[in-house]
Amino acid sequence: MRNLMGVAALLCAAVLTACSGGDGGADTAAAGEGAITVGFSQVGAESEWRTANTRSVREALAAPEFDLRFSDAQQKQENQIKALRSFIAQGVDVIAFSPVVETGWDTVLREAKAAGIPVVLTDRAVNVSDESLYATLVGSDFVEEGRRAARWLVEDSEGEAGPIRIVELQGTVGSAPANDRMRGFKEVIDADARFQIVRSQSGDFTRARGKEVMEAFLRAEGRNIDVLFAHNDDMAIGAIQAIEEAGLKPGTDIRIVSIDGVRGAFEAMKAGKLNATVECNPLLGPQLAQLVRDVHAGREVPKRVMVEEGVFTQDQAEAELPNRKY
């Protein structure tokens, strides 16, 4: 009986250990003495971009220098807030997270500040009443990404008579990239009366929802769609399937510009099904690791750290495809 009780206790401890760290948990056994303990909450695994981003973060915050506690929010803010509170209770050295949406973070970030735990934002911004609630943000300029997509469209439409009818696949409602990419895109096209956004709806940054929403756009507008602007490549790839199933040629009958620059987008451009993609670099891990070292050591860091990105078109796809790391 005593042996059975011991085995049961060991099994219970193993289950608790496996569940404590979310997706993958912490590699505490391999962490070195004096390792920096980092609690990282990821949005989810909704796209190729996010998968590459997660891999970059895990590789950069690896043992023995770091003791990473990883949590997958599955695109739900309530899961992310629970994860942050768990990190605070564990007394981690630094919290890093990519927020699902922009608002609703003041309370939990004040709790982290009260506990003396610095917070580093990755990829996405938050809208808080006090900017001292986080130390820094490393990520892209989403507004500029929207502008770049629109500038490509304006250039590609040179000499073309209007109206040019656009449908828009938005990202997750309330998220920084969805809000900012929409704003940047409209900022440019609103200056040219030829362009009209006739439908705009969220596809949640996922391929499946991108296909579903594009099907609805096609039912509503028929062949009266000239351009699709997708807030990410995965939604664009889903939409391409819907366009083909409707008997149309993506990239020809409907021009498509999207954002991220993932390998799947380059494959679609090479096949002539996607016209352009605006790069949003997910490989933030090394920059994040350095910021974690700096804030843990009490060093001053910039409030915003940017990444370098470009715009790619069909004629560049074949040559660039072998160079894509995500």
Steps between C-alpha positions, in 0.01 A plus 500: 500500500783735590661438156170565319455829686852604402439425134172696511676799653767493232237480226310792652815711519582418139153608384520826694844571359385430145197730536671791673674647197227506234630388162830338578545650848841579641830328437607548860717188509733642236501858629834607641568641844399867503287459185260782421145369547271630225125453481391528137135503388445446129182598314454150360595300192261651248739538206832409342628835625410424861658154483827654378477769768454241776794296373722809496403592856556147633841474333616840627374453858652155538686342792745528656489882493121517528230307682200543266142456622288491182122535471276488192194728537312336210400849384302572817581803716364334814751215457781751461403694812490172698847414368642839599355464850652152521840643403463766771413233758806298393721807549661492156775754427345641181161467329475519121186463295339567164159643591189354337331843491609855587272586793419349839852460639528777762404292803725199442794718392463702821519170690825417321640846575404468868685168508810667351489291181589690179283432194621482140241511220572307181346548157185685619434815699261567788286803572550579869451810715859487629782410260733424789302175544725343236871550436519473121337363185689312229313460175389637166339825395157365407374836374792520257430142387147608407639802316745281308222267388296799380798662327564178309135499390509864390815437297360180351180686402678784319299608197204283601156662502280471806313388687741240641294290740687357800400239757695489825570200722572649842699334775368430850258775604663740747855376439778748428594359157136499384437856620827641370519320165146615423588856597820512293332347193207743510730795557652443156200385292268769639711753310395341169126502415538195273535263795195378692493248783166328437524223764711470815477220757723315746651168401677464840841465331420134418496319167165332567322824590666680209347246263160519670481881494624519141224258400250743657658794314469312170136412564423864578706667225525233231766596245499865609816464711821640358737474798533306824700657782569242772653595834709183490618236253312211659163668444609582144589136435160391632336763278692373197332163545157666516573704185607190308194306615286788368651447154721811508878542466666640813773747413336573163122541534552625856833658592616405849733684737563371851737542792756274675732361233477133603624217279143411397453849360815470289380164369166662410678790326721257307180326382354837393219487759618779731625833367695648791580448867628755749758348732437483875804332652407242768859417599499726805659251739859634505384861548259389773775307679726806507218720632428243772868505602498880507181553701598224743832677556320833550648657187316768302330371185322682214121512541460366145735267310426458129584223254604545135255382234428526127234448230513205258317442172445210258809575294719462812335189643697221330840651582407591858316178595815297588606779738183498709555374854130484586 
